[in-house]
Amino acid sequence: MKFFTLIPYYLVWHYTTGIVNYFGLWGDFIWFSYNYFSLKALVRTLFSPFKRLSTKEARGFSPGKFLGDLVVDILMRIIGFALRIVVIIIGLLVTAGVIVAGLVLLVVWAVLPWLLGFLIVAGVMAVIK
């Protein structure tokens, strides 16, 4: 009989403290996925050269060396831009997936006690029949 007195206390915890803790945990997962891909840093350095590769400056001016350095610099910036865009898109998709999964699990969390009660009652009714 003590089990039935526990049910109201569990439901109060489930829909107050449990929900608050759920939102905190969900926020941690969103924060992790956003920071794991360093989205803010990638957007800030979007046009930087790939792995900061560039040519070393030589003494004096040589048009051939200048044009070669310019081509290498532009090529490294294009490669860096393309790779950063791919990682940004993947990071945004993962973060969006975490948000959607959190919404789905929130619905599951809200429905679970009632579903469990329904299944218990349905099981008892099936046995009685």
N, C-alpha and C positions, 0 to 999 in steps of 0.2 A: 504494500500500500504506500510505502514511503516513496516509491518510484513516481507515483502520480502526483505527489506534492513537489517533486523536483521539476516537472515539466514546465510550470509557469515561470520558475526561476531561469530555466534554460532559455525559454522563449524571450524573456526580457533581456538576458545577456546577448542572445543571438541577434536581436534587432537593435541593440544599443551599442554596447562595447564591441561586439563582433563586427558590426558594420563600420564603426570608426576605425578599428584596427585594419579592416579590409581596405578601406580607402588609403590608409597610411602605407600599407604594403603595396597596393596598386601604384601609388605615387612613386614609391621607391623603384619599382620595375620600369616605370616610364622614365624616371630620371636616369637609371642605369642605361637603358637602351639609347637615350639621347646622348649621354656622355660617352658611352662605349665607342660610338662612331665619331666622336668629336665634331659634331655637326657645326657648332659655332666657329671652331677653329678652321674647319674646312671652308666655310663660306668666307671667312676673313682672308684666307690665303688662296682664294680660288684661282687667281691669275699668277701665282708664284711659279717659278720653274720646278719641274719634277725633281724631288730630292735636293733642291737648291743647286742643281747642276748648272754650271756656267763655265765659260772659258776664262782662262787667266789673262789678264791684260799684260801685254808685252810693252817694252819701252819703245818709244817712238810711234809713228803713225804709219801704218801700211794699209792701203785700201783693200787688198786681198784678205789680209788678216781681219780687218774690221768687218767686211762682208761675211766672212766665214763665221766669225763670232756672233754676228747678228742672226744668221740662219740657225746656228746651234741654239741661241737663246730663244728665238721664236719657236723652234721645234720643241724645246724642253718645256716652254710655257704651254704649248698646245697639249702635249702629253700630260703635263700636270693638271691642266684644266679638265681633260677628258677623264682621267682617273678620279679626280676629286668629285666630278659630277656623278660618276657611277657610284662611288661610296656614299655620297649624299643621298642619292635616290634609294639605295639599299637601306641606309639608316632611317630615312623617312618611312619607308615601307615597314621596316621592323617596328618602329615606334608606333605607327598606325595599327599594326597587328597587335601590339601589346595593349593599345587602347581598346580595340574591338574585343580582344579576348577578355579584358577586364570587365567590359560591359556584359558579355555573355556569362561570365562567372558570377557577376553580381546578381543577375537574374536567377542563376542556379542557386546561389547562396540564399536568396530571398524565398525561393520556392521549396528548397530541400526539406525543412521541418514538416511542412504541410504534405509534401509528397510521401515522406516517411510515415506520417500518421495515416494517410490514405492507404498506403500499402499494408500497414499492420491491420487496419480495419478490414480491408479487402481479403487479407489472408485468413483472418478470424471468421469472416462471413463465409468463405469458401469451405473452411473446415466444418462449420456448423451445418451447412447445407448438406 
